[in-house]
Amino acid sequence: YNYIILSSLQQEKFDAARNALSELLQGGYIPSKETFKNILTGLDLLPPKGKMAQNAVKKDDRTDGFDFLLFVLDAIDARKIACNGYFYSAILLEGARLGGL
């Protein structure tokens, strides 16, 4: 599931990523730290290693990725699964970057 989620997000195929995450959760599995990391990597929300984190101008204001992040929060909340703190902070930063907070 991790590979499918990562590659789908990198190709901006959000429906495929949603389906993969839904199947993972419906199968009774719990997303790992690697799953959350792959989601952030696939959406290009992780800062490059060795450099200071900066909100570069390279990102556009499309909200598809943010909508997917909200879907992930809703899906894990429905299963009463704890959210990784780093993942949650990335969601807040992306929301602020888009002007929604």
Secondary structure, 3 states (H helix, E strand, C coil): CHHHHHHHHHCCCHHHHHHHHHHHHHCCCCCCHHHHHHHHHHCCCCCCCCCCCCCCCCCCCCCHHHHHHHHHHHHHHHCCCCCCHHHHHHHHHHHHHCCCC
